[in-house]
Amino acid sequence: MVHPPPGTGSPLIPLPEMNPSSQPDTPSMRSQLAAITLTRVILNTMYRMLYPFLAVFGRGLGVELSVMAFAITARSLVGVFSPLLAFLGDTRGRKAGMLLGLCAFTLGASLVLIQPAFPAFFLALVLGMVGKYIFDPSLQAYLGDRIPYAQRGRALGVVELGWSLSFICGVPAMGFLIARFGWRSPFPALGLAGLAAIISLTWLLPSDPRLPADQPGVWKNFQSLVANKAALTGLFLGLLISAANEVINLVFGVWMEDAYSLQIASLGAAAAVIGAAELGGESLTVALTDRLGKPRAVGLGILLNSLAALSLPWLGRSLAGALFGLFLLYITFEFTLVSSIPIMTELLPAARATLMAANISGISLGRATGAVLAPYLYQSGIAWNSLACFAFNLLALLVLLRLKKRMVATPKSQTPPPA
């Protein structure tokens, strides 16, 4: 079956007919979701382990913190070009995109084992991010193709557990390896895990459908995206949601240090709280998003996140209150952001991977916007960061209302109305 993008009459990619094995509760799909979730734990562990072990890696490599910061910056810049990478999921197939991303990740992790020096470490970070930015949009497009929209929130929520579990399980496991075997030990472990993921997904995932000979390339997909008002509105929504979170996320550690002078204890507790909140937000998506309806769930999440942000200065009168406020802020943010992903997968079916990669770029731009504003706002107190979070969320609500109208206005043969 071919789904033309909204606003056009020509198909871009053939999508499989729904069949019983595409339902998220069937054994076949459950096995795929489990394997995909574990794969995302592996990919995200590489991404998230850098921050807590930054000094350890720097000492092992014999480089200054400024050099490590350069490596992080270069890795982050990969996100800007993610739509140029993820078009492979549209033009070569979803499974091919996922496997290519895993190959890049595994190659990068293996480089540090071969040459334990900064150039190999730098390439490992970049290739790991390239792999993640090819894999994730291809994965989201794959589930968008095969899971009915009414059940897609649950399926995408399940695979998003790979984000929180990487922090709760993956990063501590890497810490154990570093303590026992040295700073290099996470990389061969992740390389072997990546190889195992390649084998398991090759076996579990069905082959990509044959693509038409006149399959459009990346430029045609971008033209379809830019011409689609609903898709552009969805991208702006993700930008605003992430900017709202980042204006507090960037300064919460400084705020807790300034307020309680308990840097290590309070930040350690905050890390545990954030991990639990992320897991809780993703679990709520699995349980509630499809039942509430995707736009309604996103709207509810934005409202609750706004209340959490506004209550933070009041709750922050005590350490326990501040940690509780952070928990509320992060669980509502995670619920909101993950609930928005199923909506995005349905806005441009024929170029899903390209749109989902653009969504990653939009979220990254939102984080950059919040990061620029956060320090200046904090100079006047955390209350100003909370107000900025509220303002971004208010704009996000208005954009969500506009997006709902544009989704309803889209012909049903192209994009189903919100569930």
C-alpha positions in Angstrom: 0.0 0.0 0.0 1.3 3.5 -0.8 0.7 6.5 1.3 1.1 9.8 -0.5 2.3 12.7 1.7 -0.4 15.3 2.6 -0.6 17.9 0.0 0.7 15.8 -2.9 -0.6 13.2 -5.2 2.4 11.0 -5.8 3.6 8.2 -3.6 7.1 8.2 -2.2 7.6 4.8 -0.5 5.5 1.7 -0.3 4.3 0.8 3.2 3.2 -2.7 4.3 -0.4 -3.6 4.7 -1.3 -4.0 8.4 -1.5 -7.7 9.4 -2.1 -9.5 12.7 1.6 -9.6 13.5 1.8 -5.8 13.3 -0.4 -5.5 16.4 1.8 -4.7 19.5 0.4 -7.5 21.5 1.3 -10.3 19.1 4.3 -12.5 20.0 6.1 -11.4 16.8 5.8 -7.7 17.5 6.5 -8.2 21.2 9.8 -9.8 20.4 10.7 -7.0 18.0 9.8 -4.3 20.5 11.9 -6.1 23.2 14.9 -6.3 20.9 14.5 -2.8 19.7 14.2 -1.4 23.3 17.4 -3.3 24.4 19.1 -1.9 21.3 18.2 1.6 22.3 19.5 1.0 25.8 22.9 0.2 24.2 22.9 3.2 21.9 21.8 5.6 24.6 24.3 4.2 27.1 27.1 5.3 24.8 25.5 8.8 24.7 24.7 9.2 28.4 27.8 7.7 30.0 30.0 10.5 28.8 28.7 13.1 31.2 29.2 11.3 34.6 32.6 9.8 33.5 33.9 12.8 31.6 36.8 13.4 34.0 37.7 9.7 34.0 37.9 9.5 30.2 39.9 12.7 30.1 42.5 11.4 32.6 42.7 8.1 30.7 43.3 9.9 27.4 45.6 12.5 29.0 43.7 15.5 27.7 42.3 18.6 29.4 38.6 19.2 30.1 38.5 21.8 27.3 39.5 19.1 24.8 36.8 16.8 26.1 34.3 19.7 25.8 35.3 20.1 22.1 34.5 16.4 21.5 31.1 16.8 23.1 30.4 19.9 21.0 31.4 18.1 17.8 29.1 15.2 18.7 26.2 17.5 19.3 26.7 19.1 15.9 25.9 15.8 14.3 22.3 16.4 15.4 22.0 19.4 13.2 22.7 17.2 10.2 20.5 14.3 11.3 17.9 14.8 8.5 20.7 14.3 6.0 21.6 11.0 7.6 18.1 9.7 8.3 16.8 9.9 4.7 18.4 6.5 4.3 15.4 5.1 6.3 13.1 6.5 3.6 15.2 5.8 0.5 16.7 2.4 1.5 14.1 1.0 3.8 13.5 1.1 7.6 15.3 -2.1 8.4 18.3 -1.1 6.3 18.4 2.2 8.1 18.4 0.6 11.5 21.1 -1.9 10.6 23.3 0.8 9.0 23.0 2.9 12.1 24.0 0.0 14.3 27.0 -0.7 12.0 28.2 2.9 12.4 27.8 2.6 16.2 29.6 -0.7 16.5 32.5 0.5 14.3 32.9 3.6 16.5 32.9 1.6 19.7 35.5 -0.8 18.3 37.9 2.0 17.4 38.8 2.7 21.0 39.8 -0.9 21.5 42.0 -0.8 18.5 43.6 2.5 19.3 43.0 3.9 22.8 43.9 7.5 22.0 41.9 10.7 21.7 41.4 10.6 17.9 39.8 7.2 18.1 37.8 8.3 21.1 36.6 11.3 19.2 35.6 9.2 16.2 33.8 6.8 18.5 31.7 9.6 19.9 30.9 11.0 16.4 30.1 7.6 14.8 28.1 6.6 17.9 25.9 9.7 17.4 25.7 9.2 13.6 24.5 5.6 14.3 21.9 6.8 16.8 20.6 9.5 14.4 20.2 7.0 11.6 18.7 4.3 13.8 16.2 6.3 15.8 14.3 7.9 12.9 14.3 4.7 11.0 12.9 2.9 14.0 10.2 5.4 14.6 9.3 5.3 10.9 9.2 1.4 11.0 6.8 1.4 13.9 4.8 4.2 12.2 4.5 1.9 9.2 3.5 -1.2 11.1 1.6 -0.2 14.2 -1.9 1.2 13.8 -2.2 4.8 14.9 -4.6 4.0 17.7 -2.0 1.8 19.4 1.2 3.6 18.3 1.6 5.6 21.6 2.0 2.4 23.6 4.5 0.8 21.1 6.6 4.0 20.9 6.4 4.5 24.7 7.8 1.0 25.1 10.9 1.6 22.9 11.4 5.0 24.6 12.1 3.1 27.8 15.5 2.6 26.3 16.3 6.2 27.2 15.6 6.0 30.9 16.9 2.4 31.3 20.2 3.5 29.7 20.6 5.9 32.6 19.3 3.6 35.3 21.0 0.4 34.2 23.4 1.1 31.3 25.5 3.9 32.9 26.0 2.1 36.3 27.0 -1.0 34.4 29.7 1.1 32.5 30.8 2.5 35.8 31.3 -1.0 37.2 33.4 -1.9 34.1 35.5 1.2 34.5 36.1 0.5 38.2 37.1 -3.1 37.5 38.9 -2.9 34.1 39.7 0.7 33.4 38.4 3.6 31.3 38.5 1.7 28.0 36.4 -1.2 29.1 32.9 0.2 28.1 33.8 0.5 24.5 34.5 -3.2 23.7 31.5 -4.1 25.8 29.3 -1.7 23.8 30.8 -2.9 20.5 30.0 -6.5 21.3 26.5 -5.5 22.4 26.1 -3.6 19.1 27.1 -6.7 17.1 24.6 -8.8 19.1 21.9 -6.2 18.3 22.8 -6.3 14.5 22.4 -10.1 14.5 19.1 -10.1 16.5 17.4 -7.4 14.5 18.5 -9.0 11.2 16.8 -12.1 12.3 13.7 -10.6 14.0 12.7 -7.8 11.7 11.0 -8.5 8.4 12.7 -7.5 5.2 12.0 -4.1 3.7 9.4 -4.0 0.9 10.8 -3.6 -2.6 11.1 0.1 -3.4 9.9 1.6 -6.7 12.4 2.3 -9.4 11.5 6.0 -9.4 12.0 6.3 -5.6 12.5 10.0 -4.8 15.7 11.0 -3.0 16.4 13.2 -0.1 15.7 16.5 -1.8 12.1 15.4 -2.8 11.5 14.3 0.8 12.6 17.7 2.1 10.4 19.4 -0.4 7.4 17.4 0.8 8.3 18.2 4.4 8.6 22.0 3.8 5.4 22.0 1.9 3.5 20.3 4.7 2.1 22.8 7.2 1.1 20.2 9.7 4.6 18.8 9.7 6.2 22.2 10.2 3.8 22.9 13.0 4.7 19.7 14.7 8.4 20.5 14.5 7.7 23.9 16.1 5.8 22.1 18.9 8.8 19.9 19.7 11.1 22.9 19.7 8.9 24.7 22.2 8.5 21.7 24.5 12.2 21.1 24.7 13.1 24.8 25.2 10.7 24.9 28.1 12.5 22.1 29.8 16.0 23.3 29.0 15.6 26.7 30.7 15.4 24.8 34.0 17.4 21.7 33.1 20.6 23.7 32.4 20.7 25.4 35.8 19.1 23.0 38.2 22.5 21.7 39.4 23.8 25.3 40.0 20.5 26.1 41.7 20.7 23.2 44.1 24.4 23.9 44.9 23.6 27.6 45.6 20.6 26.8 47.6 21.9 23.9 49.8 25.7 23.9 49.5 25.5 20.1 49.2 26.8 19.7 45.6 27.7 16.0 45.6 24.8 14.7 47.8 22.1 16.8 46.2 23.2 16.3 42.6 23.5 12.5 43.2 20.0 12.5 44.6 18.8 14.7 41.7 20.3 12.2 39.2 18.4 9.4 40.8 15.2 11.5 40.8 15.6 12.4 37.1 16.1 8.7 36.1 13.0 7.7 38.0 11.0 10.5 36.5 12.1 9.6 33.0 11.1 6.0 33.5 7.8 7.2 35.0 7.0 9.5 32.1 7.7 6.8 29.5 5.6 4.3 31.5 2.7 6.8 31.6 2.9 7.1 27.9 2.6 3.4 27.5 -0.4 3.3 29.8 -2.3 6.5 29.0 -1.4 8.2 25.7 -3.5 5.9 23.4 -6.4 5.9 25.8 -6.5 9.7 26.2 -5.7 10.4 22.6 -2.4 11.7 21.5 -3.1 15.5 21.2 -5.0 15.4 24.5 -2.2 13.6 26.2 0.3 16.2 25.0 -1.9 19.0 26.1 -2.3 17.5 29.5 1.4 17.0 29.8 2.1 20.6 28.9 -0.4 21.9 31.5 1.0 19.7 34.2 4.6 20.6 33.3 3.7 24.3 33.5 2.3 23.8 37.0 5.4 21.9 38.1 7.6 24.7 36.8 5.6 27.4 38.6 5.7 25.4 41.8 9.5 24.9 41.7 10.5 28.1 43.5 7.9 27.4 46.3 8.9 23.7 46.6 12.5 24.7 46.5 12.4 26.0 50.1 13.7 22.6 51.2 15.9 20.0 49.6 13.2 17.4 49.7 10.7 19.8 48.1 13.2 20.7 45.4 13.8 17.1 44.5 10.0 16.5 44.5 9.6 19.5 42.2 12.3 18.2 39.8 10.6 14.8 39.8 7.3 16.5 38.8 9.0 18.6 36.1 10.8 15.7 34.5 8.0 13.2 34.6 5.6 15.6 33.0 8.2 16.7 30.4 9.0 13.1 29.4 5.3 12.2 29.2 4.7 15.2 27.0 7.6 14.7 24.6 7.2 10.9 24.2 3.4 11.4 23.7 4.1 13.8 20.8 6.2 11.2 18.9 3.2 9.2 17.7 1.6 12.4 16.3 4.8 13.2 14.4 4.9 9.7 12.8 1.5 10.3 11.2 2.1 13.8 9.7 4.1 12.7 6.7 3.8 9.0 6.2 5.7 8.7 3.0 8.8 10.4 4.4 8.5 9.4 8.0 12.2 8.9 8.7 13.1 12.3 7.2 10.4 14.0 9.3 11.4 12.1 12.5 15.0 13.2 11.9 13.9 16.8 11.4 12.0 16.4 14.7 15.3 15.5 16.5 16.8 18.6 15.0 13.9 20.7 16.1 14.2 19.3 19.7 17.9 20.0 19.6 17.3 23.6 18.5 14.8 24.0 21.3 17.4 22.8 23.8 19.9 25.2 22.3 17.4 28.0 22.7 16.7 27.2 26.3 20.4 26.8 27.0 21.2 30.3 25.7 18.5 31.9 27.9 18.8 29.9 31.1 22.0 31.4 32.5 20.8 35.0 32.0 17.4 34.2 33.5 19.0 32.5 36.5 21.0 35.7 37.4 17.6 37.0 38.6 16.7 33.8 40.4 15.2 30.4 39.6 11.7 32.0 39.5 12.5 33.6 36.2 13.5 30.3 34.7 10.2 28.9 35.9 8.3 31.8 34.3 10.2 31.2 31.0 9.3 27.5 31.1 5.7 28.5 31.6 5.9 31.0 28.7 7.3 28.4 26.3 4.7 25.9 27.4 1.9 28.5 26.8 3.2 28.9 23.2 3.4 25.2 22.9 -0.3 24.8 23.8 -1.3 27.4 21.2 0.8 25.5 18.6 -0.8 22.2 19.6 -4.3 23.7 19.0 -3.2 24.8 15.6 -1.7 21.4 14.9 -5.0 19.7 15.8 -6.9 21.8 13.3 -4.4 21.0 10.6 -4.5 17.3 11.3 -8.3 17.3 11.2 -8.2 19.2 7.9 -5.9 16.6 6.3 -7.8 14.1 4.2 -8.3 10.8 6.0 -6.8 8.8 3.2 -3.5 10.5 3.9 -3.5 11.0 7.7 -6.0 9.6 10.1 -7.5 12.0 12.6 -6.2 12.1 16.1 -7.2 9.0 18.2 
